[in-house]
Amino acid sequence: MADTVERIGRIGIVVLGILVGALAGWYVFIRLSGSVADLLGVLLVIGTIGAAGRAAGGLGGRLFPGYNVAEVAVEGPITRDGGGPLPNQPGGTPADDIVDQIERADEDTSADALLLKLNTPGGEVVPSDDIRQAAMEFDGPTIAYATDLCASGGYWIASGCDAFWARDASIVGSIGVILSQVTAEGFLEKAGLTYEGIKAGEYKDSLTALKDLEDDERAYLQGIADDFYDHFVDRVAEGRDLDPAEIRKTEARIYVGEEAHDLGLVDELGDRDDVETRLEDDLGEPVSVEEFEPDRGIADRIQMGGARIAYAFGAGVASVLGADRVPRFEA
């Protein structure tokens, strides 16, 4: 009954908007313009009707939204800027955009629950934690739902939701941290080249690709990775109500959905319909889902499209030898 009332309300607002636009267009462009401008007036009236209809449709959507669950997708590598692991490689949605979508859903009085769709191999630690924190702050039930893959940083995010669902064949887990790079010291030696770094600070060039790691540098970086890992385990243990020792026993393995469920890494197994049925039980009413998307301008859309085209033609691969890089720990 409520859905019928909302649909009638939206239709009524659109019809009313079109009538108002038609009347205003006729009066301004025909009645006031005189017979000389009649033909042009008709065209302007049509344009005014279309604009009024679109505006009324937007207003109707806000007054009678017709949804009570907001869906936000986390797809592809999780990074601050949305880029892939290679320069200019198309990646996923920037983490800040995902946080913004969740916050907009939280401010939307129509969104009583949050459905977080996850299909990601993971990514950078801090952006993953930002998304997790935004989901935890959502005022209402939150369900994370893994489609194909929810690993590492994706699992970090899922651990902050009230419930975590996966498919039988979903890949879940990889609770661990990695820092990796390719070194080229052997290649330089064969080419008759040597690396000489002038630095201030003993470990400033620990991650240069032009030399192999020294033992003390390796120990220094391992300590940072261990700290991040401890943080990851604590986050999962807190969010999933699991024993930290049991989480460490996984040794960053990945699991198929059914095995992940047996280990307590997943609450329930099921498809999208099953998830919506659970939400109906939580909300006590039929569920209608609205997908929240990044609020991008036309310039951003053109830029993203250009990046994807450039990468498709091989322009995304660039040399990074000699770059002064900040360590990028990934979960």
C-alpha positions, -999 to +999 in steps of 0.1 A: +000+000+000+028+024+009+046+017-023+014+024-043+010+058-025+046+067-032+043+058-069+011+078-073+027+107-054+057+107-078+035+105-109+013+133-096+042+156-090+056+149-125+023+156-142+018+188-122+053+199-131+046+193-168+013+212-167+029+242-149+058+242-174+033+240-204+013+269-190+043+290-182+058+283-216+026+291-235+021+324-216+057+337-219+066+325-254+032+326-272+008+349-254+033+376-248+054+372-279+027+378-305+020+360-338+055+367-353+071+344-327+044+317-327+066+290-343+096+297-322+072+299-292+059+265-298+095+251-298+103+270-266+072+257-250+082+221-258+117+227-243+101+243-212+078+213-207+108+189-209+128+209-184+099+212-160+093+175-163+129+166-154+128+191-125+095+177-112+109+141-116+138+150-094+116+167-068+092+137-068+122+114-062+132+134-032+097+137-017+087+101-025+120+082-028+105+048-030+136+031-014+146+023+022+181+007+016+212+024+003+237+003-017+273+013-020+298-007-040+335-012-033+350-027-064+385-031-076+417-021-057+412+001-027+433+032-030+430+069-020+428+081-056+412+050-072+442+042-093+456+007-099+489-007-088+506+005-121+509+042-130+477+054-147+461+019-145+424+021-142+414+009-108+384+011-085+364+039-070+386+063-049+382+055-012+372+091-004+343+088-029+331+056-013+332+073+022+312+102+007+286+079-007+282+062+027+279+095+044+253+108+019+233+076+025+236+082+063+222+117+059+194+105+036+163+101+058+149+075+034+179+051+038+172+030+069+199+004+061+232+001+043+241-027+019+278-027+012+286-047-020+322-059-020+342-072-049+378-063-042+412-079-038+420-053-011+444-024-012+459+003+009+455+001+047+444+036+057+418+041+029+404+006+038+401+017+074+384+050+064+356+030+045+352+007+075+349+036+099+322+052+077+302+020+076+304+016+113+291+052+118+260+046+096+229+050+117+211+017+109+217-019+101+247-025+078+253-057+058+284-064+038+279-087+008+308-104-010+302-112-047+333-127-063+361-116-041+364-100-007+400-102+004+424-084+026+414-047+027+379-058+016+377-080+046+390-052+068+359-032+056+335-061+060+346-066+096+330-033+105+295-042+094+267-057+115+267-088+093+287-103+065+272-124+037+290-143+009+282-166-019+291-203-017+319-197-043+330-163-030+367-159-022+371-145+013+400-138+037+437-129+032+439-113+066+475-100+062+497-071+052+522-069+024+549-045+011+565-055-021+588-040-047+611-051-076+648-043-072+671-037-101+706-039-085+716-070-104+704-055-137+724-023-131+755-044-124+752-062-157+747-028-174+779-015-157+759+010-136+760+017-099+737+034-075+749+061-052+724+078-029+731+110-010+707+110+019+699+124+053+683+098+075+696+062+076+665+046+061+655+073+036+664+051+006+652+018+020+627+014-007+646+026-037+644+001-066+680+007-075+695-014-047+687-045-027+676-042+009+701-044+037+694-067+066+687-038+090+664-022+064+645-054+060+640-057+097+629-021+099+602-025+072+592-059+087+585-042+120+561-017+103+543-046+085+540-064+118+525-033+134+499-030+106+491-067+109+485-064+146+461-035+139+443-056+112+439-086+135+426-064+163+401-047+139+388-081+127+387-096+162+367-066+175+343-065+145+337-102+141+339-112+178+367-137+171+397-148+191+428-129+177+448-162+180+423-179+157+426-151+131+464-154+132+461-191+125+446-183+091+481-170+081+465-147+055+449-177+036+419-172+013+389-194+017+359-203-004+326-191+010+315-223+027+348-228+044+349-192+055+315-197+070+327-227+089+356-207+103+333-179+115+347-154+089+313-151+073+279-149+090+257-163+063+258-178+028+233-168+002+226-148-029+214-112-033+177-122-027+187-139+006+204-107+017+173-086+009+151-110+028+174-106+058+171-068+055+133-071+053+134-090+086+157-063+101+135-034+090+102-051+094+090-040+059+095-047+022+129-036+009+136-014-020+173-007-028+188+025-043+224+024-056+244+054-044+271+064-069+300+089-068+289+125-074+312+133-103+311+163-126+315+160-164+352+169-163+359+140-139+340+116-161+359+127-192+392+123-173+384+088-161+373+078-196+405+091-211+426+073-185+409+040-194+414+045-231+451+055-227+457+024-206+440+001-231+465+013-257+495+006-234+501+042-221+496+031-185+529+013-182+557+037-172+591+032-156+594+038-119+631+031-114+647+057-092+614+071-078+615+083-043+585+065-030+566+064+003+561+028+015+526+016+005+515-011+028+485-030+014+459-052+032 
